[in-house]
Amino acid sequence: MRKLACLLMISPLIVALSACGGDSGTRINTDSNPTTPVNRNIGNAVKTRGQLICGVSGELPGFSFVGTDGKYNGIDVDVCRAVAAALFDNPDAVEYRNLNAKERFTALQTGEIDLLSRNTSWTLSRDTSVGLDFAPVVFYDGQAIMVRKNSGIKSLNDLKDKAICAQTGTTTEQNLADQMRKRSINYKPVVFEDINITFATYSEGRCDGVTADRSALVSRRTTLPKPDDNVILDELLSSEPLAPAVAKGDPQWSNVVKWVVYALAKAEELGINSQNIAQFANSNDPEIKRFLGTEGNLGEGLGLTNDFAARIVKHVGNYGEIYDRNLGTKTKLNLPRGQNQLYTKGGLLYSPPFR
Ligand SMILES: N[C@@H](CCC(=O)N[C@@H](CS)C(=O)NCC(=O)O)C(=O)O
């Protein structure tokens, strides 16, 4: 799957390639209406199969990675687990497929995967010409650059004529080109399809810097031989709202994934977590009753059981629990919540009403 496509080229050519778009080769519905619905019922197919097929990276600690126990973990993995919990009352009913940046959209469009939960930025063209339906953002991010501490590089301007490693098929590659063009800075892009080769090339000193989503740099820095010898520059090159996605054309399935993600934030807002959920079983609060499915029939509208949100929280936890165990201050990544805090605490996470 993960074929190396190393391109070490001079800047103008690679900028021209980037301008063609990191999503090339993945477009669907090239007719005049790219959003023509595809007649599918993915939710039913998943239920019949008894297992969700989830596309992840598998190469990013904190997001999706295979741990020493041989099991996948990470915030992206927990989104897959939450969907499986909602469908099957079993978070383990998931088969994971590792996908690099270039492969990910095709896998969704061809139906190889049911859900893409893989540090993917929501953009206009991915919504339209690539034919994706994004669920709510699970991690608000931005692009950054990592350099060696002893390099003396302090900003993008210091990267003039330097080699910068990046992964192809990403917004990363495009944003770097935009930012350098905006500043009229010449640089040498060194791009690969494979994340391990991207970071190994940087680590071997063949690139002066490596660029990716800031969270991915924090994540991959933990895998470098001497993490502390590397520094992530403060300057952000873009906004990267990372969200799960499904193939366009199946509103019911899209709604399922969307409301599973909202349920994670809503549970945190309501103060319901995996440890205390039992205490809410007899709650008199109508909002909590609807959320847990002890009253009303919100789940049925999604083709799920009315207790779908309770299943998610019971098995996977609320957003805060997921964040803390994968990315929080007690983990190697040690990422402060920042924008990924609930709106009630100054962040951007906000669930519409469960009503
Ligand atoms: N969020 C950006 C970048 C996503 C991306 O693929 N980043 C790379 C660079 S760290 C990555 O995660 N690769 C993992 C892999 O190929 O498995 C996008 O959606 O284009």
The ligand as a Tripos MOL2 file, in Angstrom:
@<TRIPOS>MOLECULE
LIG
   20    19     1     0     0
SMALL
NO_CHARGES

@<TRIPOS>ATOM
      1 N1         -4.5860   17.5290    7.9070 N.3       1 LIG1
      2 C1         -3.8700   17.5340    6.6740 C.3       1 LIG1
      3 C2         -2.6100   16.6450    6.7430 C.3       1 LIG1
      4 C3         -2.9630   15.2080    6.9990 C.3       1 LIG1
      5 C4         -1.7950   14.2200    6.8220 C.2       1 LIG1
      6 O1         -1.9670   13.2130    6.1150 O.2       1 LIG1
      7 N2         -0.6750   14.4770    7.4600 N.am      1 LIG1
      8 C5          0.4180   13.5320    7.3430 C.3       1 LIG1
      9 C6          1.6910   14.1720    7.8480 C.3       1 LIG1
     10 S1          2.0800   14.0030    9.5040 S.3       1 LIG1
     11 C7          0.0230   12.2690    8.0850 C.2       1 LIG1
     12 O2         -0.6600   12.3070    9.0520 O.2       1 LIG1
     13 N3          0.4370   11.1050    7.6010 N.am      1 LIG1
     14 C8          0.0950    9.8660    8.2240 C.3       1 LIG1
     15 C9          0.1360    8.6970    7.2870 C.2       1 LIG1
     16 O3          0.4680    8.8470    6.1100 O.co2     1 LIG1
     17 O4         -0.2160    7.6210    7.7470 O.co2     1 LIG1
     18 C10        -4.7510   17.0690    5.5270 C.2       1 LIG1
     19 O5         -5.8920   16.6650    5.7890 O.co2     1 LIG1
     20 O6         -4.3310   17.0940    4.3690 O.co2     1 LIG1
@<TRIPOS>BOND
     1     1     2 1
     2     2     3 1
     3     2    18 1
     4     3     4 1
     5     4     5 1
     6     5     6 2
     7     5     7 1
     8     7     8 1
     9     8     9 1
    10     8    11 1
    11     9    10 1
    12    11    12 2
    13    11    13 1
    14    13    14 1
    15    14    15 1
    16    15    16 2
    17    15    17 1
    18    18    19 2
    19    18    20 1
@<TRIPOS>SUBSTRUCTURE
     1 LIG1         1 GROUP 0 **** ****
